[in-house]
Structures are given as C-alpha cells and as structure tokens.
Amino acid sequence: MGVEICVEGLTKSFGQQVIWQDVSLTLPAGEVSVMLGPSGTGKSVFLKTLVGLLKPERGSITIQGRDLTRLREHELYEVRKLFGVLFQDGALFGSMNLYDNIAFPLREHTRKPESEIRRIVLEKMDMVGLIGAEEKLPGEISGGMRKRAGLARALVLDPEIILFDEPDSGLDPVRVAYLNQLIVDLNAQIDATFLIVTHDIASARQVPDNIGLLFRRELVMFGPREKLLTSDEPVVRQFLNGRMQGPIGMAEEKDAAQVEQELAQLRKGEGRGTGPDATGGPTKTPGSQVMTPRLLPGPGITRPPRWQAIARREAELHGHRSREVADA
Amino acid sequence: MSLSPTGALRQSGNLFAMALDVFRTMPRRPFQAREFIQQAWFVASVTILPTALVSIPFGAVIALQIGSLTRQLGAQSFSGAASVLAVLREASPIVTALLIAGAGGTAICADLGARKIRDEIDAMQVLGIDPVHRLVVPRVLASMLVAVLLNGLVSVVGVAGGYFFNVILQNGTPGAYLASFTTLAQLSDLWAAEIKALVFGAIAGIVASYKGLTAKGGPKGVGDAVNQSVVITFMLLFVTNFVMTAVYFQVVPQRG
C-alpha cells in the first residue's frame, strides 16, 4: 500500500533566487499525481527536495509521521528506502551492465542469495520489457531503454513512493504512450504513490488522479484531475492548452496589461468558434474544456478496487459521450 | 571557485566537513573491500610508472647538487649521508604526493565528477546508499595505501639514482657513499616519511573526492573540478609538509 506525502509551506531558494515558495500539497496514498510547470520552474528541484537531496529553507515534508526536512543523515537514508526515483536520463551506473545496475540495490541492502536476486531482477526487467538486454552497458542502449532500466532499478526494492522526473523527455510519442501505459499498469499492480514531474500535457491529461501546476515561483493549483482540466484559472488553461496567449511568456512572465489584452482577444476568438482548444478528445464539459479519457490498466492486469471505480466512472463518461455523438 | 571571502570559507568548511565524514564513516560495516581493492589497483596502475620515472631524475638532481656542494665544502665523505637524508625525508613523500594528486587524484575526481553530473550520485543516495561510505572511503583508503607503498618505491629508486650519479658520473667512492648512509639518517626518518605519505595520500583522496562530488554545470564543471582539486591538493600538501616537518624536528632527536 502506498504512503501519503504531506508537504507544508515548502520554500526553496538558491542564494538570492527563490525557486518556489510556500508550496503546500498532499499526495494521496496510492494515487498518481502529476506536477506540471513551464521549463525552469524548479520541478526537478521539487522532486529532489522531496527525497531529501536538497534542503528547503522553510516548510515540512511529512511521510509516515516523520518530517523529512528535520531528519538526520542516517535516518534520511532509512526513509529513502521507501522511495523509488526515475531520473531524467535513468541515472544508471555507467560502469555496470543493466543486470548489475538493477541488482545493485538488492545487493547493497539485502542478504538475498544470488538466485533470489536473479529472479527479482528478471521479473522487473520483464515488467519494463528489457529481457535480453541484461549484458548491455548503459552507454550502448537508447534513451528510452535507459529510462526503462532506471525504472526497473527504482522498482526493485518494492518502493511505497515512486517519483518520475520527466519520464517523457527525449522519447518519441509512441514510446511516451507505452511508458504512460506502463506507469498506469504499475500503479494498478503495486499500489504505490506516484508523482510524475513533466511538461507533457498529453500525459498529464491521461494518466493522473491529481494535477499540480508550478508557475511564477509558486504552486498555482493542486487538485483532482477534473478540477484542473476544467479550471478557468488563466495560467492553468494556457498551460494545459499549450497556447501563447496568457500569463506565461517565452522568457518569464508577461506584464499584466498584455495578458489582459491577449485573453480578451482569445475570448472574442472563442466566441466566433475558432478557439484553439483542440488538443485532446472531443468531449466538451460545461467549462468548454476538453476532457480526455483516462488511461486505464491494460487487459492483462488485475484491477484493484480503486481502479475498478475509476474504470466505472470513465465508462459512464464515455458512454455519455458516445450517446451525444450518436445524437448529433 | 568563488572569489568572495564567504565563498572561500564555505568551501573550506565543506571540505573539512567531508574529511570528518570520511573518518567517521571509515569504521562502518560492511567495508567495501571490493571497491577498495579495485581503486587501490587503479591508483597504483596510473601512478607506478610516472613515479618511478620522476624519482630517477629527482634522485639524480639531489645527488648532483649535494655532490658539488660537499666538494665545495670539502665534506665528500658526507655526500651519501646528505643525499639519503634529502631523498628519504623530503623528496620521496613530496614526489609521491604530487603523483598521487596529479595522476590518482585527478582520475578519482574526474570519475566521481562524471558520476555526479550524470545524476548517478543522486540515484545512489535515493537508493539509500551513502556515497561517502560506498565510494569515497574506499578511494581515500586506496590512495593512502598506494601513497605509503609508492613512498617506499620512490625512496629506493631515488637513493639508487643518487648512488648511480654520485658514483658513476661524479667519480665518488662507492664504499664511502654507502658507509655514510647511516651517519645522519635514522630509522625514524623512514617512519616519518611514511606517515607523511599516508597523510598526503589521505589529503589527495579527500580533496579529489570532495571536488568530484560537488562538481556541477555539466562536462565543463568536471574539468573545472579536476583542475581545482589539483591546485587545492598541492597547496594543502606543501603547508602540511611544512607543519609535519617542523613537528618532526621538535619531537624526534636528531643525530650528530
């Protein structure tokens, strides 16, 4: 069963530069959450702070009743065993082949016999589809394979919390789709708490239970997927629709007057029916936002009660939509 | 390296904290024997040949200087004694340290730096493994061990080189040269030199590891880290050498 992470008033800065401040959110146990944000808003910093690699200036991170920001070094190493982290490039150990990389945490932390280690490693490699690549070195394989190997290594100690740092960066759309399916399948199978840091909107629409958005040095919004996808908050809408009009600019934020003007133009445009909101499926909710269907665990996966409920809800939504389409 | 005074203080503070961490972590089980042996072999393999090649001319230079000096002073009978003393006390720990820092330390720093910027170190920490225990301690111990062993090698090669140049090229008397070996030098000189080498090895290993683990800013950051680690190690070595020599003369009574 997953573990809840409770973040309270977290602030992080490097020297004079504040990365983000007063971030408060709760990652519900066993659910999938996505942290979105434009490039350079400190999403990866947030992730590293969550596992205690970076110390925040203020605030607390509570996991199983312990505040991560106040733990001593050796206690921190204990708590970290709850975590599995997939780094951007997999962060595999360059001097070891894939098998040894994935076996590494087991060999360091457990006294399991080599046959048992072999069984676990091969099981995880099978999970991420890497059977046959055991002897390869990280330098000899593609970025997608490195990511999957990094994921297998993160899974090997049966973590309660899995953090993904941009799982989709540098992958082609097909591989991203497979990886998203893998993430959903994994969540149904191991029931851990997932946090995915990304700026890929398509994944954010399909995969999570909860979405958060970091922008302008703060957490703009964090909540259930439906709430964010139907939100009227300008930043959220601009980001989820990937358009230029709105508060997010190329370099940093824009000035308020320009934002007002752009949004007014956009509203006029939508009034004429030429709004650019068309990145996902065709269902329009009352907020005139696109509600993409959720990605469900694959057919071979036994769904725990949580996923059965989600599947029922999705089926209702879909059924409703197909009737609408039929009526039209 | 930042030029502000607080930046320099912070750097030295962090370096010192890392050194304390290394010594505190050293007794922790399980000892990383495999990593230690690999690293010791690695450091030895990159330093043995350069050390031998450097110590021959180094011993020769000392022999030449002392040879001409003793002739000018009319004390040829002491040329062997003086050159052994110079090689044993000063030349060999310093040569060893420079090579451990220059060849071994740079390799350690580059290796750890590359791992750092590829997120491998972070990944290791997240997997609940302390990189100081897993990576740094074996490397520091390896460079200490190799420094001690190399110091022996340098002493032997340096003295042999000195003998060769004094006897063959400066027409010294072989018997007198050998006989005078122990007139000034004593066994405690060798021990002191070995202790120096041990400390220098530790400094080189710790500075290289510290710089490697704090590398940032991509491949260029690794290059900078290697560069700084050599410079810092050299500065620390010469200061430490001075202090240790001064203490040695106070503590150990001298012959003659």
Contacts between the chains, C-beta under 8 A, distances in Angstrom:
chain1	res1	chain2	res2	distance
A	48	B	122	7.0
A	51	B	125	7.9
A	51	B	126	5.3
A	53	B	122	5.5
A	53	B	125	6.1
A	53	B	126	7.1
A	73	B	130	7.7
A	77	B	125	7.7
A	77	B	128	5.0
A	77	B	129	7.6
A	77	B	130	6.1
A	78	B	128	7.2
A	80	B	125	6.9
A	80	B	126	5.7
A	80	B	127	7.4
A	80	B	128	4.6
A	81	B	128	4.5
A	83	B	126	5.8
A	84	B	126	7.9
A	85	B	123	7.0
A	85	B	126	4.5
A	87	B	119	4.6
A	87	B	122	6.8
A	87	B	123	5.7
A	88	B	119	7.1
A	89	B	118	6.9
A	89	B	119	6.7
A	91	B	118	6.4
A	91	B	119	3.8
A	91	B	120	5.5
A	91	B	122	6.6
A	91	B	123	3.8
A	92	B	120	7.5
A	92	B	123	7.9
A	93	B	115	7.7
A	93	B	120	5.6
A	93	B	123	7.8
A	93	B	124	8.0
A	94	B	114	7.5
A	94	B	115	7.3
A	94	B	118	6.8
A	94	B	120	7.0
A	104	B	127	7.2
A	105	B	127	4.7
A	105	B	128	7.5
A	105	B	129	7.8
A	108	B	127	7.2
A	108	B	128	7.8
A	108	B	129	5.4
A	108	B	134	7.6
A	109	B	127	7.9
A	109	B	128	6.4
A	109	B	129	7.9
A	150	B	123	7.7
A	153	B	123	7.9
A	153	B	127	7.7
A	157	B	127	7.5
A	157	B	128	7.9
